[in-house]
Structure formats: C-alpha cells, structure tokens
C-alpha cells in the first residue's frame, strides 16, 4: 500500500499516515528499520495483528479508507474474497490495495462485494521497496 507519512514517533515506533488514495489518517506501529522520514511516501504491507471479532456493514458508497477513531483505527473496505471452510482469512480492499484480515468465526456473514467497517486497536506497517 502506498502511504504518506505525516508524523513519526521515534520512541513508540509509530507513524501517522494516510493512504495516498484516501483522506483519513491512521496510526501504525512501524516494523522496519529505519523509521521513515516525516513528510515522505512509503510502500507498506499493513497487518491487523489480532483477529477481527466484530464488524458492521458499511454503505455501498462509503470510502475505502482508514481513520483514527476513539478506540483505534477504523478500517472500511470492500470484501473481494473470503477464505473457504476453516480458513479465517478475508481479503479487504482498502483504497487501491488489499489487506488480509483474520476474522473470528471464519467470516460468517461476509461475502464478496460487501463493504464493512471494523475497529482495530493496533495496525502494523511492514515497509517494502518497489
């Protein structure tokens, strides 16, 4: 995912960023060295380190984006794919990229084309080079 780094907290190894395709700001723990410079673009793989236990339907016109909420990062996206029986991984399109999310109860009630929102107390960002 292509992101723009707004702020860097060196002590907590956290970065505030926005998806280049979105408008909301989010925060993630940076899992690479070195930390990115503030005010620069980066390519990252985003992960949600704990299974998502609750989600809500989002409007078909809701932006596929991330935003800071009172309990963590609010992630809104469209489901392009759901794992099969016994596979708890769901693909979630956020902006122009896909984030793999592990869900509790195997993704019951999730189907391709559906938009959902959930809150994660923590997001992790793993940088990579193109």
Backbone as JSON, one array per atom type, in Angstrom:
{
  "sequence": "XXXXXXXXXXXXXXXXXXXXXXXXXXXXXXXXXXXXXXXXXXXXXXXXXXXXXXXXXXXXXXXXXXXXXXXXXXXXXXXXXXXXXXXXXXXXXXXXXXXXXXXXXXXXXXXXXXXXXXXXXXXXXXXXXX",
  "N": [[0.85, -1.16, 0.0], [0.55, 2.19, -0.8], [1.52, 4.87, 1.07], [1.37, 8.07, 2.76], [3.52, 9.54, 4.98], [2.73, 11.3, 7.76], [3.5, 11.99, 10.41], [6.08, 11.03, 12.76], [6.76, 9.01, 15.49], [9.41, 8.46, 17.23], [10.12, 7.22, 19.66], [7.94, 5.49, 20.34], [7.87, 4.09, 18.01], [5.9, 4.56, 16.12], [3.87, 5.56, 13.36], [2.04, 8.19, 11.91], [-0.18, 8.23, 9.28], [-1.55, 8.55, 5.94], [-3.5, 6.89, 3.52], [-2.53, 7.03, 0.17], [-4.57, 7.02, -1.63], [-6.72, 7.76, -0.15], [-8.46, 9.8, 2.38], [-8.55, 9.87, 5.13], [-6.7, 9.73, 8.24], [-4.4, 7.5, 9.79], [-2.84, 5.42, 12.31], [0.06, 3.49, 12.81], [2.13, 0.83, 14.06], [5.5, 0.88, 13.28], [7.31, -1.52, 11.56], [9.88, -1.81, 10.56], [13.34, -0.99, 9.76], [15.22, 1.75, 8.74], [13.16, 4.13, 10.65], [10.69, 5.88, 8.76], [11.26, 9.06, 7.13], [9.52, 11.96, 8.22], [6.84, 13.34, 6.34], [7.16, 12.01, 3.93], [6.65, 9.6, 1.25], [5.79, 6.12, 1.42], [5.98, 2.58, 0.86], [4.04, 0.04, 2.12], [3.15, -3.03, 3.75], [0.21, -3.6, 5.3], [-0.9, -4.89, 8.39], [-3.31, -6.42, 10.5], [-2.9, -7.26, 13.66], [-4.39, -8.88, 15.41], [-7.19, -11.17, 15.48], [-10.17, -10.05, 13.88], [-13.07, -9.43, 15.56], [-15.53, -8.22, 15.5], [-17.59, -6.55, 13.16], [-19.21, -4.13, 11.08], [-21.79, -3.57, 8.66], [-20.99, -1.46, 5.9], [-21.92, 1.47, 4.11], [-22.7, 1.18, 0.61], [-21.51, 3.25, -0.74], [-19.55, 4.14, 0.91], [-16.32, 5.4, 1.71], [-13.36, 3.61, 0.93], [-11.16, 3.32, 3.23], [-8.99, 4.42, 5.93], [-9.22, 5.57, 9.28], [-8.57, 7.48, 12.22], [-10.07, 6.54, 15.19], [-11.95, 6.7, 18.31], [-11.37, 4.3, 19.65], [-9.29, 3.15, 18.33], [-8.01, 2.3, 15.1], [-10.19, 2.88, 12.49], [-11.24, 0.86, 9.99], [-12.35, 0.71, 6.73], [-13.63, -1.08, 4.06], [-13.96, -2.99, 0.98], [-15.01, -6.32, 0.52], [-13.27, -8.5, -1.41], [-12.76, -11.19, -1.42], [-13.3, -14.26, 0.38], [-12.02, -16.61, 2.65], [-12.14, -20.21, 2.43], [-14.02, -22.98, 3.99], [-13.01, -23.28, 7.32], [-10.93, -21.54, 6.92], [-9.88, -18.61, 8.16], [-9.26, -16.19, 6.91], [-9.85, -13.1, 5.36], [-10.05, -11.17, 2.46], [-9.61, -7.72, 2.11], [-10.36, -4.89, 0.41], [-8.82, -1.87, 0.57], [-8.69, 1.35, -0.27], [-6.52, 1.36, -2.93], [-5.41, -1.08, -2.56], [-5.1, -4.47, -1.2], [-5.79, -5.79, 1.96], [-5.04, -8.42, 4.1], [-7.09, -9.96, 6.42], [-7.58, -11.55, 9.45], [-10.4, -13.14, 10.67], [-12.73, -13.7, 13.32], [-14.79, -16.55, 13.84], [-14.65, -17.53, 11.24], [-15.47, -15.77, 9.21], [-18.22, -15.72, 8.9], [-21.15, -14.58, 7.38], [-19.87, -12.77, 5.8], [-19.3, -11.77, 2.47], [-18.16, -11.72, -0.95], [-17.97, -8.49, -2.43], [-19.32, -7.11, -0.49], [-19.31, -4.3, 1.68], [-17.55, -3.39, 4.58], [-16.93, -2.2, 7.95], [-14.56, -1.98, 10.58], [-13.0, -1.82, 13.82], [-9.68, -1.6, 14.86], [-7.46, -1.91, 17.51], [-4.79, -1.71, 17.0], [-2.58, -1.34, 14.27], [-0.17, -2.69, 12.09], [2.73, -1.78, 10.23], [4.65, -2.89, 7.62], [7.42, -2.09, 5.91], [8.33, -2.0, 2.41], [10.29, -2.16, -0.61], [9.85, -1.01, -3.92]],
  "CA": [[0.0, 0.0, 0.0], [1.28, 3.44, -0.89], [1.05, 5.76, 2.13], [2.11, 9.3, 3.01], [3.83, 9.6, 6.41], [2.5, 12.64, 8.3], [4.28, 12.19, 11.65], [6.83, 9.88, 13.22], [7.06, 8.96, 16.93], [10.57, 7.57, 17.3], [10.12, 6.44, 20.9], [6.95, 4.42, 20.25], [7.97, 3.49, 16.69], [4.59, 4.68, 15.47], [3.77, 6.56, 12.3], [0.72, 8.63, 11.49], [-0.13, 8.21, 7.82], [-2.81, 8.44, 5.2], [-3.38, 6.16, 2.26], [-2.47, 8.03, -0.9], [-5.86, 7.01, -2.33], [-7.78, 8.12, 0.79], [-8.4, 11.1, 3.03], [-8.43, 9.7, 6.56], [-5.38, 9.47, 8.81], [-4.35, 6.33, 10.66], [-1.59, 5.25, 13.03], [0.53, 2.1, 12.79], [3.46, 0.54, 14.6], [6.41, 0.66, 12.16], [8.03, -2.77, 11.76], [11.09, -1.85, 9.75], [14.41, -0.05, 10.09], [14.97, 2.77, 9.75], [11.86, 4.78, 10.58], [10.64, 6.75, 7.57], [11.25, 10.49, 7.42], [8.21, 12.62, 8.21], [6.58, 14.07, 5.1], [7.57, 11.24, 2.76], [5.83, 8.46, 0.84], [6.37, 4.81, 1.7], [5.18, 1.43, 0.48], [3.95, -0.83, 3.29], [2.11, -4.04, 3.87], [-0.47, -3.37, 6.57], [-1.5, -6.07, 9.0], [-4.09, -6.3, 11.72], [-2.26, -8.38, 14.35], [-5.31, -9.74, 16.16], [-8.4, -11.44, 14.7], [-11.29, -9.11, 13.97], [-14.21, -10.15, 16.15], [-16.78, -7.52, 15.21], [-17.6, -5.62, 12.05], [-20.55, -3.66, 10.74], [-21.92, -3.25, 7.23], [-20.75, -0.07, 5.51], [-22.69, 1.9, 2.96], [-22.05, 0.88, -0.67], [-20.76, 4.42, -1.21], [-18.56, 4.51, 1.93], [-14.94, 5.42, 1.22], [-12.48, 2.52, 1.36], [-10.13, 4.15, 3.83], [-8.7, 4.22, 7.34], [-9.3, 6.81, 10.04], [-8.37, 7.33, 13.66], [-11.29, 6.61, 15.97], [-11.7, 6.74, 19.75], [-10.9, 3.01, 20.17], [-8.25, 2.62, 17.46], [-8.1, 2.64, 13.68], [-11.41, 2.42, 11.83], [-10.9, 0.39, 8.65], [-13.53, 0.48, 5.9], [-13.23, -1.59, 2.77], [-14.83, -3.92, 0.28], [-14.53, -7.7, 0.58], [-13.22, -9.16, -2.71], [-12.68, -12.64, -1.28], [-13.42, -14.85, 1.7], [-11.44, -17.95, 2.71], [-13.09, -21.33, 2.45], [-14.31, -23.55, 5.31], [-11.85, -23.42, 8.19], [-9.93, -20.51, 6.61], [-10.42, -17.38, 8.74], [-8.7, -15.0, 6.28], [-10.72, -12.36, 4.46], [-9.4, -10.1, 1.71], [-10.34, -6.47, 2.26], [-9.8, -3.83, -0.43], [-8.79, -0.56, 1.22], [-8.05, 2.19, -1.27], [-6.15, 0.63, -4.14], [-4.71, -2.3, -2.18], [-5.83, -5.48, -0.44], [-5.25, -6.14, 3.26], [-5.56, -9.71, 4.56], [-7.56, -9.8, 7.79], [-8.1, -12.77, 10.08], [-11.66, -12.85, 11.36], [-13.27, -14.74, 14.19], [-15.93, -17.32, 13.32], [-14.48, -17.9, 9.84], [-16.06, -14.84, 8.26], [-19.66, -15.95, 8.7], [-21.89, -13.37, 7.03], [-19.12, -11.94, 4.86], [-19.34, -12.29, 1.11], [-17.54, -10.8, -1.89], [-18.76, -7.34, -2.84], [-19.88, -6.43, 0.68], [-18.44, -3.32, 2.36], [-17.62, -3.49, 6.03], [-16.05, -1.38, 8.78], [-14.23, -2.53, 11.89], [-12.01, -1.04, 14.57], [-8.55, -2.36, 15.37], [-6.68, -1.06, 18.4], [-3.42, -1.6, 16.51], [-2.25, -1.72, 12.9], [1.28, -2.75, 11.92], [3.18, -1.44, 8.88], [5.91, -3.51, 7.23], [7.84, -1.41, 4.67], [8.99, -2.74, 1.34], [10.75, -1.35, -1.73], [9.4, -1.43, -5.26]],
  "C": [[0.9, 1.23, 0.0], [0.69, 4.4, 0.14], [1.92, 7.01, 2.17], [2.27, 9.43, 4.51], [3.72, 11.05, 6.89], [3.41, 12.95, 9.49], [4.97, 10.9, 12.02], [7.09, 10.04, 14.72], [8.18, 7.95, 17.1], [10.54, 6.68, 18.53], [9.16, 5.26, 20.83], [6.97, 3.67, 18.94], [6.61, 3.46, 15.99], [4.65, 5.77, 14.41], [2.3, 6.9, 12.09], [0.79, 8.77, 9.98], [-1.52, 8.32, 7.24], [-2.52, 7.65, 3.93], [-3.37, 7.2, 1.15], [-3.77, 8.08, -1.69], [-7.0, 7.48, -1.42], [-7.57, 9.48, 1.42], [-8.19, 10.99, 4.53], [-6.98, 9.47, 6.99], [-5.48, 8.28, 9.73], [-2.98, 6.3, 11.34], [-1.23, 3.77, 13.0], [1.87, 2.0, 13.5], [4.35, 0.18, 13.41], [7.29, -0.54, 12.46], [9.27, -2.9, 10.89], [12.12, -0.87, 10.27], [14.96, 0.49, 8.79], [13.52, 3.26, 9.69], [11.84, 5.7, 9.36], [10.72, 8.22, 7.98], [9.82, 11.04, 7.36], [8.06, 13.38, 6.9], [7.0, 13.34, 3.84], [6.55, 10.15, 2.45], [6.56, 7.18, 1.22], [5.43, 3.75, 1.14], [5.22, 0.46, 1.66], [2.92, -1.93, 3.07], [1.51, -3.81, 5.25], [-1.04, -4.67, 7.09], [-2.28, -5.66, 10.23], [-3.66, -7.5, 12.56], [-3.18, -9.3, 15.15], [-6.54, -10.01, 15.3], [-9.47, -10.38, 14.94], [-12.5, -9.89, 14.46], [-15.55, -9.5, 15.85], [-16.59, -6.59, 14.02], [-19.04, -5.23, 11.81], [-20.61, -3.43, 9.24], [-21.63, -1.77, 7.01], [-21.59, 0.23, 4.29], [-21.96, 1.55, 1.67], [-21.22, 2.05, -1.21], [-19.7, 4.87, -0.19], [-17.16, 4.44, 1.34], [-14.17, 4.22, 1.77], [-11.23, 3.2, 1.91], [-9.89, 3.73, 5.27], [-8.77, 5.57, 8.03], [-9.08, 6.5, 11.52], [-9.7, 7.52, 14.36], [-10.96, 6.59, 17.45], [-11.12, 5.43, 20.31], [-9.8, 2.4, 19.31], [-8.43, 3.1, 16.04], [-9.37, 2.04, 13.1], [-11.04, 2.1, 10.38], [-12.21, 0.11, 7.9], [-13.06, 0.02, 4.53], [-14.25, -2.53, 2.19], [-14.19, -5.31, 0.3], [-14.49, -8.28, -0.84], [-13.17, -10.68, -2.6], [-12.72, -13.08, 0.17], [-12.83, -16.25, 1.64], [-12.53, -19.01, 2.75], [-13.34, -21.84, 3.85], [-13.01, -23.76, 6.1], [-10.75, -22.41, 7.93], [-10.47, -19.16, 7.1], [-9.93, -16.1, 8.07], [-9.68, -14.42, 5.26], [-9.87, -11.31, 3.76], [-10.26, -8.86, 1.86], [-9.65, -5.41, 1.42], [-9.96, -2.51, 0.31], [-8.02, 0.36, 0.27], [-7.76, 1.36, -2.5], [-5.51, -0.72, -3.84], [-5.61, -3.25, -1.39], [-5.07, -5.77, 0.85], [-5.87, -7.48, 3.65], [-5.88, -9.57, 6.04], [-8.05, -11.15, 8.29], [-9.34, -12.38, 10.87], [-12.05, -14.02, 12.24], [-14.47, -15.38, 13.49], [-15.86, -17.53, 11.81], [-15.12, -16.98, 8.83], [-17.51, -15.07, 7.97], [-20.36, -14.62, 8.42], [-21.13, -12.44, 6.1], [-19.15, -12.59, 3.49], [-18.71, -11.27, 0.17], [-18.51, -9.71, -2.33], [-19.33, -6.54, -1.68], [-18.85, -5.45, 1.24], [-18.66, -3.42, 3.85], [-16.69, -2.46, 6.67], [-15.79, -2.13, 10.06], [-13.18, -1.64, 12.53], [-10.92, -1.99, 15.05], [-7.75, -1.45, 16.29], [-5.26, -0.84, 17.89], [-3.34, -2.08, 15.07], [-0.72, -1.76, 12.85], [1.62, -2.5, 10.46], [4.56, -2.04, 8.65], [6.34, -2.89, 5.9], [8.46, -2.35, 3.67], [9.37, -1.76, 0.24], [10.16, -1.9, -3.02], [10.57, -1.51, -6.19]]
}
